[in-house]
Amino acid sequence: MQRTIVSHKDFGLTNSKTHLGFVQKLVFIVRLISSSWPLENRSVETKENGQKLSSMVSYFMNSCGLSAKSALAASKKVSIKNTEGADSVLRLLGNHGFTNLQISKVVRVCPQIIALNCERNLLPKIEFFSSIGVLSDDLRKLISSTPHLLAVSLKNRLSPNYNFLENIVFLDEVVVRVMKRMKWAFLRDFSSNLAPNIAFLREIGVPHLTFPIL
């Protein structure tokens, strides 16, 4: 590859008064030349990202039943190396009685779910809900309406929130009833958000069993 040598004569620079302008133009040319390789690399990277995005859109449409618009939106929120794990997530939901329509809604609302590990993340949460009395149709309705319940931490959010309410009302069925009525609330940290309010209610003599009704 032939190199172009730039000299001060190319710019018509014959005296020291124009030396500063020459230097500035030379720096500009050097920067332009040096940036050509990163630009080429970014072009390749952009092409690869575009292909990956297109692949994700196709997966969401063909495997999850999402519309083109929803698939595009979902593909921007999650990225997976292969579809094996995502397929396992869809099978797990199907094996627990979720209909195709319910699965489609779960993925559309919370596409991050397909990137979770079934054994480590999803199955323990489903078993947790079953252990506290949320079974079959109730479980499917709960998850379909609030899919993020499967995305939050069982150890740091779901279980502590359940224990927090259980210590107040002492009855599992009441806790489950509260969970069904306040689905999105379970995504928050009860100990930080509700504890001060509960303490105030206790101070003014409100009976424990009436707390969930408020």
Solvent accessible surface area in square Angstrom, and as a share of the most:
residue,aa,sasa,rsa
1,M,237,1.06
2,Q,171,0.76
3,R,216,0.79
4,T,120,0.70
5,I,151,0.76
6,V,46,0.27
7,S,44,0.28
8,H,83,0.37
9,K,153,0.65
10,D,98,0.51
11,F,64,0.27
12,G,57,0.54
13,L,21,0.10
14,T,121,0.70
15,N,84,0.43
16,S,98,0.63
17,K,186,0.79
18,T,55,0.32
19,H,109,0.49
20,L,121,0.60
21,G,29,0.28
22,F,27,0.11
23,V,57,0.32
24,Q,110,0.49
25,K,108,0.46
26,L,59,0.29
27,V,62,0.36
28,F,133,0.55
29,I,43,0.22
30,V,84,0.48
31,R,169,0.62
32,L,105,0.52
33,I,114,0.58
34,S,68,0.44
35,S,38,0.25
36,S,42,0.27
37,W,171,0.60
38,P,55,0.35
39,L,94,0.47
40,E,92,0.41
41,N,95,0.49
42,R,122,0.45
43,S,71,0.46
44,V,88,0.50
45,E,98,0.44
46,T,91,0.53
47,K,134,0.57
48,E,100,0.45
49,N,86,0.44
50,G,38,0.37
51,Q,110,0.49
52,K,95,0.40
53,L,63,0.31
54,S,66,0.43
55,S,70,0.45
56,M,11,0.05
57,V,26,0.15
58,S,50,0.32
59,Y,21,0.08
60,F,0,0.00
61,M,77,0.34
62,N,125,0.64
63,S,53,0.34
64,C,7,0.04
65,G,56,0.54
66,L,10,0.05
67,S,66,0.42
68,A,59,0.46
69,K,172,0.73
70,S,25,0.16
71,A,0,0.00
72,L,76,0.38
73,A,50,0.39
74,A,2,0.02
75,S,9,0.06
76,K,141,0.60
77,K,120,0.51
78,V,15,0.09
79,S,70,0.45
80,I,22,0.11
81,K,199,0.84
82,N,89,0.45
83,T,58,0.34
84,E,129,0.58
85,G,38,0.37
86,A,1,0.01
87,D,46,0.24
88,S,37,0.24
89,V,0,0.00
90,L,25,0.12
91,R,143,0.52
92,L,23,0.11
93,L,0,0.00
94,G,35,0.34
95,N,124,0.64
96,H,60,0.27
97,G,36,0.35
98,F,9,0.04
99,T,75,0.43
100,N,133,0.68
101,L,146,0.73
102,Q,42,0.19
103,I,17,0.08
104,S,18,0.12
105,K,80,0.34
106,V,0,0.00
107,V,0,0.00
108,R,116,0.42
109,V,46,0.27
110,C,1,0.00
111,P,1,0.01
112,Q,74,0.33
113,I,0,0.00
114,I,1,0.01
115,A,55,0.42
116,L,43,0.21
117,N,53,0.27
118,C,21,0.12
119,E,124,0.56
120,R,181,0.66
121,N,50,0.25
122,L,0,0.00
123,L,44,0.22
124,P,40,0.25
125,K,10,0.04
126,I,3,0.02
127,E,97,0.44
128,F,26,0.11
129,F,0,0.00
130,S,42,0.27
131,S,87,0.56
132,I,16,0.08
133,G,44,0.42
134,V,0,0.00
135,L,101,0.50
136,S,69,0.45
137,D,81,0.42
138,D,57,0.30
139,L,7,0.03
140,R,45,0.16
141,K,132,0.56
142,L,3,0.01
143,I,0,0.00
144,S,10,0.07
145,S,46,0.30
146,T,0,0.00
147,P,0,0.00
148,H,52,0.23
149,L,0,0.00
150,L,0,0.00
151,A,38,0.30
152,V,30,0.17
153,S,45,0.29
154,L,44,0.22
155,K,169,0.72
156,N,103,0.53
157,R,67,0.24
158,L,0,0.00
159,S,33,0.21
160,P,53,0.33
161,N,2,0.01
162,Y,18,0.07
163,N,70,0.36
164,F,39,0.16
165,L,12,0.06
166,E,56,0.25
167,N,99,0.51
168,I,4,0.02
169,V,1,0.00
170,F,136,0.57
171,L,78,0.39
172,D,64,0.33
173,E,107,0.48
174,V,15,0.09
175,V,0,0.00
176,V,12,0.07
177,R,129,0.47
178,V,8,0.05
179,M,1,0.00
180,K,74,0.31
181,R,163,0.60
182,M,70,0.31
183,K,57,0.24
184,W,136,0.48
185,A,26,0.20
186,F,0,0.00
187,L,28,0.14
188,R,159,0.58
189,D,49,0.26
190,F,4,0.02
191,S,66,0.42
192,S,76,0.49
193,N,78,0.40
194,L,45,0.22
195,A,36,0.28
196,P,85,0.53
197,N,84,0.43
198,I,17,0.09
199,A,49,0.38
200,F,117,0.49
201,L,31,0.15
202,R,114,0.42
203,E,142,0.64
204,I,102,0.52
205,G,58,0.56
206,V,34,0.19
207,P,85,0.53
208,H,63,0.28
209,L,100,0.50
210,T,49,0.29
211,F,15,0.06
212,P,20,0.12
213,I,121,0.62
214,L,140,0.70
